[in-house]
Amino acid sequence: MIISFFLDKNIASFFASNRLPFLDSLSIFIHNIEGYIFFAVILFLLLIFKQKNKILPLLLTFVLYLGTTFLIKIIIARPRPFTKFNFQNLGETDINQSFPSGHATATASIIRFFEFNRILMYFWILIVILVMFSRVYLGVHYLSDIIAGFILGYSISDLSIFLFEKLKMKNPKYF
């Protein structure tokens, strides 16, 4: 994480100078997917795969993801890379700050919910990597923003699952 702070400006400058039409299109597509869409997809999959015991932890994860990223963005108030480098502004405003990446937080917080199926979990990890790459590629986040978002998201899901497992042990008849 600390090393990424030293690389942030160099990486942002590299992507501002090196654009590929295919990556532009893919990254803009990913950019337009809101965090709640990722949670809706996993909720749908949990229902299909009969993983109903994971729904309440997923909902708690969603609430914690929204609240935590919003609060940290206000406290840190880090400007987005496109304000310093030659990136196309994709409609982001200074009100919507850079640190941490909400997309990285959302996608990383879902990884643990795929533990029931390794193939789905590895596929989701690939999606997380694509999302994180696209955020840096488009200049809406620095490398440290997405790394922090990943750590935050994974930690939030760990906390949610841990809390529900503790509740389940204390009150097994309710779960």
C-alpha positions as CSV (number, residue, x, y, z in Angstrom):
1,M,0.0,0.0,0.0
2,I,2.7,2.5,1.0
3,I,4.7,1.7,-2.2
4,S,1.6,2.4,-4.3
5,F,1.5,6.0,-3.0
6,F,4.9,6.5,-4.5
7,L,3.8,5.0,-7.8
8,D,0.4,6.8,-8.0
9,K,1.5,9.8,-10.1
10,N,3.7,7.8,-12.4
11,I,1.0,5.2,-13.1
12,A,-1.7,7.9,-13.7
13,S,0.7,9.8,-16.0
14,F,1.4,6.5,-17.9
15,F,-2.3,5.8,-18.5
16,A,-3.1,9.4,-19.4
17,S,-0.4,9.1,-22.2
18,N,-1.2,5.6,-23.4
19,R,-4.7,4.9,-24.5
20,L,-6.2,2.0,-26.5
21,P,-9.7,2.2,-27.9
22,F,-10.6,-1.3,-26.8
23,L,-9.6,-0.5,-23.2
24,D,-11.3,2.8,-23.3
25,S,-14.6,1.1,-24.3
26,L,-14.3,-1.7,-21.7
27,S,-13.3,0.7,-18.9
28,I,-16.1,3.1,-19.6
29,F,-18.6,0.2,-19.6
30,I,-17.3,-0.9,-16.2
31,H,-17.3,2.7,-15.0
32,N,-21.0,2.9,-15.7
33,I,-21.9,-0.1,-13.4
34,E,-22.8,1.2,-10.0
35,G,-21.8,-0.7,-6.8
36,Y,-25.4,-1.8,-6.0
37,I,-25.5,-3.7,-9.3
38,F,-22.7,-5.9,-8.2
39,F,-24.6,-6.6,-5.0
40,A,-27.8,-7.4,-6.9
41,V,-25.9,-9.9,-9.0
42,I,-24.5,-11.7,-6.0
43,L,-27.9,-11.7,-4.3
44,F,-29.5,-13.3,-7.4
45,L,-26.7,-15.9,-7.5
46,L,-27.0,-16.7,-3.8
47,L,-30.7,-17.3,-4.3
48,I,-30.1,-19.5,-7.4
49,F,-27.5,-21.6,-5.5
50,K,-29.6,-21.8,-2.4
51,Q,-27.2,-19.9,-0.2
52,K,-29.9,-18.1,1.8
53,N,-27.7,-18.1,5.0
54,K,-25.4,-15.6,3.2
55,I,-28.1,-13.0,2.4
56,L,-28.2,-11.2,5.7
57,P,-24.3,-10.9,5.9
58,L,-24.4,-9.6,2.3
59,L,-27.0,-6.9,3.2
60,L,-24.8,-5.9,6.1
61,T,-21.8,-5.8,3.9
62,F,-23.7,-3.6,1.4
63,V,-24.7,-1.1,4.1
64,L,-21.1,-1.0,5.6
65,Y,-19.6,-0.6,2.1
66,L,-21.8,2.4,1.3
67,G,-21.4,4.1,4.7
68,T,-17.7,3.5,5.1
69,T,-16.6,4.5,1.6
70,F,-18.8,7.7,1.8
71,L,-17.4,8.6,5.2
72,I,-13.8,8.0,4.2
73,K,-14.2,10.0,0.9
74,I,-15.5,13.0,2.9
75,I,-12.7,12.8,5.5
76,I,-9.8,12.2,3.1
77,A,-11.2,14.4,0.3
78,R,-8.5,13.3,-2.2
79,P,-8.9,14.8,-5.7
80,R,-9.3,12.4,-8.6
81,P,-6.3,11.9,-10.9
82,F,-8.1,13.5,-13.9
83,T,-7.9,16.8,-12.1
84,K,-4.1,16.7,-12.4
85,F,-3.5,14.7,-15.5
86,N,-4.8,14.7,-19.1
87,F,-7.8,12.3,-18.7
88,Q,-11.2,12.7,-20.1
89,N,-13.7,13.7,-17.4
90,L,-16.4,11.0,-17.3
91,G,-18.9,13.1,-15.4
92,E,-17.2,12.8,-12.0
93,T,-17.2,15.9,-9.8
94,D,-15.0,17.2,-7.0
95,I,-17.8,16.3,-4.6
96,N,-17.2,12.6,-5.4
97,Q,-13.6,12.2,-4.2
98,S,-11.0,9.6,-5.1
99,F,-10.0,7.7,-1.9
100,P,-11.0,4.9,-1.5
101,S,-12.4,3.4,-4.7
102,G,-16.0,2.6,-4.2
103,H,-16.0,0.2,-7.2
104,A,-13.0,-1.7,-5.8
105,T,-14.6,-1.7,-2.3
106,A,-17.9,-3.1,-3.6
107,T,-16.4,-5.8,-5.8
108,A,-13.8,-6.9,-3.3
109,S,-16.5,-7.1,-0.5
110,I,-18.3,-9.7,-2.6
111,I,-15.4,-12.2,-3.0
112,R,-16.1,-14.1,0.3
113,F,-19.7,-14.7,-0.7
114,F,-18.5,-17.0,-3.5
115,E,-16.7,-19.4,-1.2
116,F,-19.3,-22.0,-1.8
117,N,-18.2,-22.3,-5.5
118,R,-14.5,-22.0,-6.4
119,I,-15.2,-21.5,-10.1
120,L,-17.5,-18.5,-9.4
121,M,-15.1,-17.2,-6.9
122,Y,-12.1,-17.2,-9.4
123,F,-14.4,-15.7,-12.0
124,W,-15.4,-12.9,-9.6
125,I,-11.7,-12.3,-8.7
126,L,-11.1,-11.7,-12.4
127,I,-14.0,-9.2,-12.4
128,V,-12.5,-7.5,-9.4
129,I,-9.1,-7.2,-11.2
130,L,-10.8,-5.8,-14.3
131,V,-12.8,-3.3,-12.3
132,M,-9.7,-2.2,-10.4
133,F,-7.6,-1.8,-13.5
134,S,-10.4,0.2,-15.3
135,R,-10.6,2.7,-12.4
136,V,-6.9,3.5,-12.7
137,Y,-6.9,3.3,-16.5
138,L,-9.7,5.9,-16.7
139,G,-8.0,8.3,-14.3
140,V,-10.8,8.3,-11.7
141,H,-8.6,6.6,-9.1
142,Y,-5.0,6.2,-8.2
143,L,-3.4,2.8,-7.6
144,S,-3.5,3.4,-3.8
145,D,-7.2,4.2,-4.0
146,I,-8.0,0.8,-5.5
147,I,-5.7,-1.1,-3.2
148,A,-7.3,0.6,-0.2
149,G,-10.7,-0.1,-1.6
150,F,-9.8,-3.8,-2.0
151,I,-8.5,-4.1,1.5
152,L,-11.5,-2.2,2.9
153,G,-14.1,-4.2,0.9
154,Y,-12.6,-7.6,1.8
155,S,-12.4,-6.5,5.5
156,I,-16.0,-5.4,5.5
157,S,-17.2,-8.8,4.2
158,D,-15.0,-10.6,6.7
159,L,-16.5,-8.5,9.5
160,S,-20.1,-9.1,8.3
161,I,-19.6,-12.8,8.0
162,F,-17.8,-13.0,11.3
163,L,-20.6,-11.2,13.1
164,F,-23.3,-13.4,11.6
165,E,-21.4,-16.5,12.5
166,K,-21.1,-15.3,16.1
167,L,-24.9,-14.6,16.2
168,K,-25.6,-18.0,14.7
169,M,-23.6,-19.7,17.5
170,K,-25.4,-17.7,20.2
171,N,-28.8,-18.1,18.7
172,P,-28.9,-21.1,16.4
173,K,-32.7,-21.4,16.3
174,Y,-32.9,-18.0,14.5
175,F,-30.4,-18.9,11.7
